Amino acid sequence: MRQLPSKVWRACRSGGCARLLPPVLLLVCAQVYSAECIVPSKPGGGFDQTCKLARKALEGQVLFRLSYMPGGIGAVAWSSIVSQRQAEPDTLVAFSGGSLLNLALGKLGRSSVSDVRWVAGLGMDYGMVAVSVDSPYRTLGELMTAMRRDPGAVTIGAGGTIGSQDWIKIALLAKQADIDPRKLRFVAFEGGGESITALLAGHVQAVSGDVSEASLHAVADRIRVLAVLSDKRLPGPLAQVPTAREQGFDLSWPIIRGLYMGGQVDDADYRRWVSRFERIMADKSFDRLREDHGFYPFALTGAQLTDYVTRTEEYYRRKAVELGLVR
């Protein structure tokens, strides 16, 4: 699709077509305003950032309408796509490693990787552990020592209930500190945005979440990130934050951020979206956009992405078995 003139684009995006454009351009506006990106959570978390990154990257080519469909860390949106909207050619849904973990745990019913079509992996996120800026805990070790002394003394905010990736991250850290994860005090939220809000309000004392959700708050000195769950320190706003491994905890937790669509979408429409994202991610300007949305380099599409998703879901299944979450 050719780039739209800026005046037309602004009018389409603002919804002011009828007021600002002549009739001949109303048709253009209607054709462009045809794609939907479903955010399977409330605003403010990594799913939201994924759709916003896609919308910004495709600006001038596609006008994305963002729809928020929270519930079950992506489960409600997944059910809607696989049961009612399998063949919609211009509906995409944000997914993350948490979505793949839901698959591994059976939280998406009798679903499998092959029930949808995996379009593009736009970036990589990582797990993190954070506290408020006035917290007495300044390192991951100090936090774990406090929880080992009294597992119920620290209330931990997490996106999702027991078995979610936020729960698994802190549970794996706890096991390394000789803490029974079942004795920890968790508060479940619908996504990382709510967890951070609860931390800022003082309702929880720590958060197990994702780097993309924490970066802006950390830069504004609103929270203190104790550890990032990456293989090495991350560039950008959290460059001074040590990894968990630097602090004696052997855990890395990369989180893919990307988009899928219905499993019965026509091959030609699927390839059209795959090609579109291949083009924009090959452009150097996309690197800056990805960074602005709190994500790190990663770019896979189509068949390669599907292979990656399959292997990751299998890895999560093994980890879930280790924690006794599935048999």
C-alpha positions in Angstrom: 0.0 0.0 0.0 1.4 3.4 -0.9 2.0 6.0 1.8 -0.9 8.4 2.3 -0.5 12.1 2.2 0.0 13.5 5.8 -3.3 15.5 5.7 -5.3 12.4 4.7 -3.5 10.2 7.3 -4.1 12.7 10.1 -7.8 13.0 9.2 -8.2 9.2 9.0 -6.5 8.6 12.3 -8.5 11.3 14.1 -11.8 10.1 12.8 -12.4 13.4 11.0 -12.8 12.1 7.5 -16.3 13.4 6.9 -15.4 16.8 8.2 -12.0 17.3 6.6 -11.9 15.3 3.4 -13.7 15.4 0.0 -15.8 12.4 -0.9 -13.2 10.8 -3.1 -10.8 10.5 -0.2 -13.5 9.1 2.1 -13.1 5.8 0.2 -9.3 5.8 0.8 -9.9 6.5 4.5 -12.3 3.6 4.8 -10.0 1.2 3.0 -7.0 2.2 5.2 -9.0 2.0 8.5 -9.5 -1.8 8.1 -7.0 -3.4 10.5 -7.5 -4.2 14.2 -4.9 -5.0 16.8 -6.4 -6.7 19.8 -4.7 -6.0 23.2 -5.5 -8.9 25.4 -5.2 -6.9 28.6 -6.0 -3.6 30.1 -3.9 -0.6 28.9 -0.4 -0.1 30.2 1.4 -3.4 29.9 3.5 -5.2 27.3 0.5 -6.3 25.2 -0.5 -2.7 24.9 3.0 -1.7 23.9 3.2 -4.4 21.2 0.1 -3.2 19.4 1.2 0.4 19.8 4.6 -0.5 18.3 2.9 -2.1 15.3 0.6 0.8 14.8 3.5 3.3 14.9 5.7 1.2 12.6 2.9 0.9 10.0 1.8 4.5 10.2 1.1 5.8 6.7 0.4 2.3 5.4 -2.2 0.8 7.7 -4.4 2.4 10.3 -4.6 0.1 13.3 -7.6 0.3 15.6 -6.6 -0.9 19.0 -9.2 -3.0 20.9 -8.7 -4.0 24.5 -9.9 -7.5 25.5 -8.6 -8.3 29.0 -9.1 -11.6 30.7 -6.9 -14.6 31.6 -3.6 -13.0 30.5 -4.7 -13.4 26.8 -7.1 -16.3 27.2 -10.2 -14.4 26.4 -8.7 -12.9 23.2 -7.4 -16.3 22.2 -10.8 -17.9 22.7 -12.5 -15.2 20.6 -10.0 -15.7 17.7 -10.0 -19.5 17.6 -13.7 -20.0 18.1 -15.4 -17.1 16.4 -12.9 -15.0 14.3 -10.6 -17.6 12.7 -10.7 -16.2 9.2 -10.6 -12.5 9.7 -7.8 -11.2 7.4 -7.1 -7.9 9.1 -7.3 -8.8 12.8 -4.1 -9.3 14.7 -3.6 -10.1 18.4 -0.6 -9.3 20.6 1.0 -12.2 22.3 4.0 -12.7 24.6 5.8 -15.5 26.3 3.0 -15.5 28.8 0.6 -16.5 26.0 2.9 -19.5 25.2 3.0 -20.4 28.8 -0.8 -20.4 29.0 -0.7 -22.9 26.1 1.8 -25.1 27.9 -0.3 -25.1 31.0 -3.5 -25.9 29.2 -5.1 -22.7 30.3 -6.3 -22.1 26.7 -8.4 -25.3 26.7 -7.5 -28.0 24.2 -5.5 -25.5 22.1 -2.2 -25.9 20.3 0.3 -23.7 18.6 -1.2 -24.7 15.2 -4.6 -23.2 16.1 -3.5 -19.7 15.0 -1.1 -18.3 12.5 2.0 -16.6 13.9 2.7 -13.4 12.0 5.7 -11.5 13.5 7.9 -11.4 16.5 8.6 -7.6 16.9 10.9 -7.5 19.9 12.2 -9.2 23.0 11.3 -8.3 26.5 12.8 -9.7 29.8 11.6 -10.5 33.2 12.5 -8.3 36.2 11.9 -7.9 39.9 11.2 -4.4 41.3 10.4 -2.6 44.5 9.3 0.9 45.4 12.0 3.6 45.5 11.7 3.9 49.3 11.9 0.1 49.9 14.5 -1.1 52.3 15.6 -3.7 49.7 18.4 -2.6 47.4 19.4 -5.9 45.9 17.7 -9.1 44.9 19.6 -11.0 47.6 18.2 -8.7 50.3 14.7 -9.2 49.1 15.1 -13.0 49.0 16.7 -13.0 52.4 13.7 -11.2 53.8 11.3 -13.7 52.1 13.3 -16.6 53.4 13.1 -15.2 57.0 9.3 -14.7 56.6 7.7 -15.7 53.3 4.5 -13.9 54.1 6.2 -10.6 55.0 6.6 -9.4 51.4 3.5 -9.0 49.3 4.4 -9.7 45.6 2.3 -8.3 42.8 2.2 -10.5 39.6 0.3 -10.5 36.4 -1.9 -13.6 36.7 -2.4 -16.2 39.3 -0.3 -19.2 40.4 1.2 -20.7 37.2 1.5 -17.4 35.3 4.9 -16.5 34.0 5.3 -13.7 36.6 4.6 -16.3 39.3 7.0 -18.8 37.8 9.8 -16.3 37.6 9.6 -15.4 41.3 9.0 -19.1 42.2 12.2 -20.2 40.4 14.2 -17.5 42.2 12.6 -18.5 45.5 13.6 -22.2 45.0 17.2 -21.1 44.5 17.0 -19.2 47.8 15.6 -22.3 49.6 12.1 -20.8 49.9 8.9 -22.8 49.3 7.1 -20.9 46.6 3.8 -22.1 48.0 4.4 -20.0 51.1 4.9 -16.7 49.3 2.3 -14.0 49.4 1.0 -13.2 45.9 -1.5 -10.7 44.7 -2.8 -11.4 41.2 -3.4 -8.6 38.7 -4.7 -8.5 35.1 -1.3 -7.7 33.5 1.9 -5.9 34.5 0.4 -2.4 34.2 -1.9 -3.1 37.2 1.0 -4.6 39.2 3.1 -1.5 38.7 0.2 0.7 39.7 -0.3 -1.4 42.9 3.4 -1.0 43.7 3.3 2.7 43.3 0.2 2.9 45.5 1.9 0.8 48.2 -0.5 -2.1 48.0 2.3 -4.5 47.3 6.0 -4.4 48.3 7.5 -6.1 45.2 6.6 -6.9 41.7 7.5 -9.7 39.4 7.1 -8.3 35.9 8.7 -7.3 32.6 11.3 -4.8 31.7 9.1 -3.0 29.2 6.6 -2.3 32.0 9.2 -1.1 34.4 11.5 1.1 32.2 9.6 4.3 32.2 8.8 4.2 35.9 12.4 3.4 36.7 13.7 6.3 34.6 11.3 8.6 36.4 12.6 7.3 39.8 9.3 5.9 40.7 10.4 2.3 41.2 13.7 0.5 41.9 14.4 -2.5 39.6 16.5 -5.0 41.6 17.4 -7.4 38.8 16.8 -8.0 35.2 16.3 -11.6 34.0 18.6 -11.5 31.0 21.9 -13.2 30.1 23.7 -9.9 30.4 23.0 -6.4 31.3 20.6 -4.6 29.0 21.4 -1.4 27.1 19.2 1.7 27.6 17.5 3.0 30.7 18.2 -0.1 32.8 21.8 -0.4 31.9 23.0 0.0 35.5 20.7 -2.8 36.8 22.5 -6.1 37.5 21.2 -9.4 36.2 19.9 -12.0 38.5 22.9 -14.2 37.6 25.3 -11.4 38.7 23.6 -11.6 42.1 23.9 -15.4 42.4 20.6 -16.5 41.0 20.8 -18.6 37.8 17.7 -17.5 35.9 17.2 -15.8 32.5 13.7 -15.2 31.3 13.4 -13.7 27.8 9.8 -12.8 26.7 9.0 -12.6 23.0 6.5 -9.8 22.0 4.6 -10.3 18.7 1.4 -10.8 16.8 -0.8 -13.7 15.6 -4.0 -14.0 13.7 -6.7 -16.6 13.1 -5.8 -20.1 12.0 -8.1 -20.1 9.0 -6.9 -16.8 7.5 -6.3 -17.2 3.8 -2.7 -17.9 2.8 -2.5 -14.8 0.6 -3.7 -12.6 3.4 -1.3 -14.2 5.9 1.7 -13.8 3.6 0.7 -10.1 3.0 1.0 -9.4 6.7 4.2 -11.4 7.1 5.8 -9.5 4.2 4.6 -6.2 5.5 6.3 -6.8 8.9 9.5 -8.2 7.2 9.8 -4.9 5.3 9.3 -2.6 8.3 11.6 -4.6 10.6 14.4 -4.5 7.9 14.3 -0.7 8.0 16.9 0.7 10.5 14.3 3.2 11.7 12.4 0.3 13.3 15.2 -0.3 15.8 14.6 3.1 17.4 10.8 2.5 17.4 11.3 -0.8 19.2 13.6 0.8 21.7 11.1 3.6 22.4 8.5 1.0 23.2 10.8 -0.8 25.8 11.7 -3.8 23.7 15.0 -5.3 22.6 16.2 -6.6 19.2 14.4 -9.7 17.9 12.8 -10.2 14.5 11.2 -13.4 13.2 8.2 -13.9 10.9 6.1 -16.6 9.4 7.6 -20.2 9.4 10.7 -19.2 11.4 8.5 -17.6 14.1 6.2 -20.6 14.2 9.2 -22.9 14.8 10.5 -20.5 17.6 7.0 -20.5 19.2 6.8 -24.3 19.1 10.2 -24.7 20.8 9.4 -22.1 23.4 6.1 -23.6 24.3 7.8 -27.0 24.8 10.4 -25.3 27.1 7.7 -23.8 29.2 6.0 -27.1 29.5 9.1 -28.7 30.9 9.5 -25.8 33.5 5.9 -26.2 34.5 6.4 -29.9 35.1 9.4 -29.0 37.3 7.2 -26.8 39.5 4.4 -29.4 39.6 2.0 -27.2 37.7 1.3 -29.9 35.1 1.9 -33.6 34.9 
